[in-house]
Amino acid sequence: MFTAPRGGPLRESKFVPDRFKPAIAAANQAIAQLDHDGRPDPLPEELRLYDLRHTAASLMIRQGASVKAVQRQLGHATASITLDTYGHLFPDELDALAGRLEDARADAWRPSHGPSADQQSCPCGNVQVSDPTRGCRRRGSNPHDP
């Protein structure tokens, strides 16, 4: 997020007391001078520099960033580190995914013009027997089928 004045990493031991904490105090003074209507809450005195990192991550996730994008932005070595820390912030997609998979299944088993009425085409293009629950197999590939 921030770099030292001449570039490179910041030394938190110097930056926090010299710059960050005074910036919080100045922001709170400015907030206190605002009209009561619409005045934001003051920043907590115990606000940590690291809290800004968490805020940035949560804002990226809320805006739809992928796990890999958040990982790269935060400098995590692996996506699993990002998920272990921020996984609870990613939206639960299971209901929408189930609906999309059901739609794909229905589309795949919709009769086409090629096979007869007792046959269907599977997604891989093979002609299949009419029972879609038995999986994708070529008609006649099982010697025990009539």
C-alpha positions in Angstrom: 0.0 0.0 0.0 2.6 2.5 1.1 6.3 2.8 0.4 9.1 4.6 2.2 9.8 8.2 0.9 12.7 6.9 -1.2 10.8 3.7 -2.2 11.1 0.3 -0.8 9.3 -1.1 2.3 8.1 1.0 5.2 9.5 0.4 8.6 6.3 0.0 10.7 8.2 1.0 13.8 8.8 4.4 12.4 5.8 4.9 10.1 3.0 4.2 12.6 4.0 6.6 15.4 5.4 9.3 13.0 2.8 9.3 10.3 -0.1 6.9 10.7 -1.3 7.7 14.3 -1.0 11.5 13.7 -3.1 11.0 10.5 -5.8 9.3 12.5 -5.8 12.1 15.1 -6.0 14.8 12.3 -8.8 12.9 10.6 -10.7 12.7 13.9 -10.2 16.5 14.5 -11.6 17.2 11.0 -14.6 14.9 11.7 -15.3 16.6 15.0 -15.6 20.0 13.2 -18.3 18.7 10.8 -22.0 19.3 11.3 -23.8 16.6 13.3 -26.0 15.8 10.4 -24.2 13.3 8.2 -21.1 13.3 10.4 -19.2 10.0 10.1 -18.1 8.2 13.2 -14.5 9.0 14.3 -11.8 6.6 13.5 -10.9 4.3 16.4 -7.7 5.3 18.2 -6.7 1.6 18.2 -6.9 1.5 14.4 -3.9 -0.5 13.0 -2.1 -0.1 9.7 -2.9 -3.8 9.1 -6.6 -3.0 9.4 -6.3 -1.0 6.1 -5.1 -4.2 4.4 -8.1 -6.1 5.6 -10.4 -3.3 4.4 -8.7 -3.3 1.0 -9.2 -7.1 0.8 -12.9 -6.9 1.8 -13.5 -4.1 -0.7 -11.9 -6.1 -3.6 -14.0 -9.1 -2.7 -17.2 -7.1 -2.4 -16.5 -5.8 -5.9 -16.2 -9.3 -7.3 -12.5 -9.8 -7.4 -11.4 -13.4 -7.8 -9.4 -15.2 -5.1 -6.3 -15.1 -7.4 -6.6 -11.3 -7.9 -6.9 -10.7 -4.1 -4.0 -13.1 -3.6 -1.7 -11.2 -6.0 -2.7 -7.8 -4.6 -2.0 -8.8 -1.0 1.2 -10.7 -1.9 0.0 -14.0 -0.5 2.2 -16.9 -1.5 -0.9 -19.1 -2.3 -4.6 -18.7 -2.9 -5.2 -21.0 0.1 -3.7 -18.4 2.4 -6.1 -15.8 1.0 -9.1 -18.2 1.4 -8.1 -19.2 4.9 -8.0 -15.5 5.9 -10.9 -14.0 3.8 -12.9 -17.0 2.6 -15.9 -16.1 4.7 -16.2 -12.8 2.7 -16.5 -14.5 -0.7 -20.2 -15.0 -1.6 -21.8 -18.4 -1.4 -22.4 -19.4 -4.9 -23.8 -22.9 -4.3 -27.5 -22.2 -5.0 -26.8 -20.3 -8.2 -24.3 -23.0 -9.3 -26.9 -25.7 -8.7 -29.3 -23.9 -10.9 -26.8 -23.4 -13.7 -25.8 -27.1 -13.5 -29.4 -28.2 -13.7 -29.9 -25.9 -16.7 -26.9 -27.4 -18.4 -28.1 -31.0 -17.7 -31.5 -30.2 -19.1 -30.0 -28.7 -22.2 -27.7 -31.7 -22.7 -30.6 -34.2 -22.5 -33.0 -32.2 -24.7 -33.8 -34.4 -27.7 -32.2 -33.4 -31.0 -33.2 -34.1 -34.6 -30.7 -37.0 -35.1 -31.6 -39.9 -32.8 -34.9 -41.7 -32.7 -37.5 -41.1 -30.0 -36.1 -43.8 -27.7 -32.5 -42.3 -28.0 -30.9 -39.1 -26.9 -27.6 -37.4 -27.7 -25.2 -36.9 -24.8 -22.9 -33.8 -24.5 -20.0 -35.7 -26.1 -22.0 -36.5 -29.2 -22.5 -40.2 -28.7 -26.0 -41.7 -29.2 -27.2 -43.0 -25.9 -30.0 -45.2 -24.7 -33.0 -43.3 -23.3 -32.1 -43.6 -19.6 -30.0 -40.4 -18.9 -29.3 -41.6 -15.3 -27.0 -44.4 -16.6 -24.4 -42.0 -17.9 -22.9 -41.4 -21.3 -22.2 -44.5 -23.3 -22.4 -45.5 -26.9 -25.4 -47.5 -27.9 -24.4 -51.1 -28.3 -21.2 -50.8 -26.3 -22.5 -53.0 -23.5 -22.9 -56.6 -24.7 -25.5 -57.2 -21.9 -27.9 -54.5 -23.4 -30.6 -55.8 -25.6 
